[in-house]
Amino acid sequence: MSSKEEILRMQICECGEKSVAEAIDIFQNTSLPFKKAKKLVTECNKTCCRTALMRLYDMQQFGKYDYDEIEMLIENRLERTRRLIEGD
């Protein structure tokens, strides 16, 4: 398991090249619904990082973050991407 600081530096989406900390900041400073707020973070319409971003958005709405869960969701996405690239 990574520390909170390491998780905050993790890239939440390759498209927008934003870190978890940047995504939290964007979500905290907008009143937009998830779909539009997601575009501010990712700058795209892809669904590759949707799960992690949706959970992060929900956590922000409730004011409590589970960094271990966010790390797991990002790692799961990275693993799926690796498997697709390798052709498994």
SULLINGI-V499847 format. One record per residue. N is the residue number from 0. RES is the residue in three letters. PSI is psi in whole degrees, -180 to 180 (none if undefined). Layout:
n;res;psi
N;RES;PSI
N;RES;PSI
This chain:
n;res;psi
0;MET;141
1;SER;161
2;SER;166
3;LYS;-43
4;GLU;-40
5;GLU;-41
6;ILE;-41
7;LEU;-27
8;ARG;-13
9;MET;146
10;GLN;121
11;ILE;-27
12;CYS;134
13;GLU;-32
14;CYS;-52
15;GLY;-10
16;GLU;37
17;LYS;146
18;SER;170
19;VAL;-42
20;ALA;-42
21;GLU;-39
22;ALA;-43
23;ILE;-45
24;ASP;-44
25;ILE;-47
26;PHE;-37
27;GLN;-27
28;ASN;20
29;THR;151
30;SER;12
31;LEU;152
32;PRO;165
33;PHE;-50
34;LYS;-42
35;LYS;-36
36;ALA;-36
37;LYS;-41
38;LYS;-31
39;LEU;-33
40;VAL;-50
41;THR;-27
42;GLU;26
43;CYS;-180
44;ASN;9
45;LYS;161
46;THR;8
47;CYS;-36
48;CYS;14
49;ARG;-44
50;THR;-50
51;ALA;-43
52;LEU;-39
53;MET;-43
54;ARG;-42
55;LEU;-42
56;TYR;-45
57;ASP;-42
58;MET;-40
59;GLN;-40
60;GLN;-35
61;PHE;-9
62;GLY;14
63;LYS;131
64;TYR;136
65;ASP;91
66;TYR;-32
67;ASP;-40
68;GLU;-42
69;ILE;-43
70;GLU;-45
71;MET;-43
72;LEU;-40
73;ILE;-44
74;GLU;-40
75;ASN;-42
76;ARG;-43
77;LEU;-40
78;GLU;-42
79;ARG;-41
80;THR;-44
81;ARG;-44
82;ARG;-39
83;LEU;-41
84;ILE;-41
85;GLU;-16
86;GLY;20
87;ASP;none
